Amino acid sequence: KYFEDHQMLGIVKAVADGDAFREGTWGAEIIDELKPQEGDKIVGGKCTLCGFNNTNLDELLKEGNIKNVVIGGFLTNFCVESTSRTAYDRGYGVTVINDATATNSEEEQNHSEQKIFPLLGQTLSVEQFISQLEE
């Protein structure tokens, strides 16, 4: 729906032109290992770079009295950064899992990890994050 209602430029246009992540197609399916289980909350409607825009994410976080978010994903310097910035702006504690993110080049990845994410919260590896959970 977003693609139909908005002028598409840049990366959003490339995604639309590639027919990626279109609802009902293979590219939008959740892999079996991550399929929602009974009682799981589902964030729906993401069609921009930010996980908060046009979705129910903020509503679900507030409903659950969640104060901190842990973020991973693709593209580090677009979607992960955008979602992290918005989470920070909305008052959430932000943790980015650096080895659960990816982008087009090592240079872009390093810039996000070294220059952007430290200003928004903390950056941890999966191993470091699990270790903190176990403490």
C-alpha positions, -999 to +999 in steps of 0.1 A: +000+000+000+028+024+009+044+018-025+012+027-042+006+059-022+040+075-021+066+086-046+094+061-045+130+072-046+164+057-037+165+025-018+127+022-013+123+024-051+150-003-056+132-026-032+099-020-049+114-024-084+129-057-072+095-068-059+113-076-026+094-080+006+060-079-011+033-094+011+023-129+000+056-135-018+086-157-008+107-126+000+083-115+027+078-149+043+091-156+078+115-186+079+103-216+099+129-211+127+115-176+133+078-183+128+056-166+154+045-188+183+012-186+202+012-154+222+039-137+202+033-101+193+036-092+156+049-059+143+030-053+111+031-028+082+068-020+079+073-005+045+099+022+051+134+023+065+123+027+101+107+000+121+085+025+138+070+043+108+036+030+097+038+000+122+024-009+155+059-013+171+057+017+194+022+007+205+033-029+213+064-016+232+043+007+253+016-019+259+043-043+272+059-015+293+092-021+274+118+005+280+148-009+261+150-023+225+176-046+210+181-041+173+196-062+145+189-064+108+198-053+073+208-027+060+229-014+090+233+021+077+197+025+066+171+005+084+190-003+116+202+033+119+168+047+112+150+024+137+178+031+163+175+068+159+137+068+163+139+045+193+164+069+209+142+099+201+112+082+216+131+075+249+139+039+246+173+025+256+190+012+225+213-018+220+224-027+185+238-062+180+266-056+156+271-091+144+234-094+138+235-066+113+248-063+077+252-038+049+269-034+016+305-028+027+328-030+056+333+007+055+296+014+059+293-011+087+322+003+106+309+039+102+276+029+118+292+009+146+319+034+154+303+068+148+265+065+150+255+037+174+277+049+203+257+082+203+224+063+205+231+036+230+254+005+232+267-018+206+272-055+216+280-088+199+255-116+202+278-133+226+282-102+248+244-096+248+237-132+258+263-129+285+246-098+299+212-116+299+227-144+319+241-122+346 
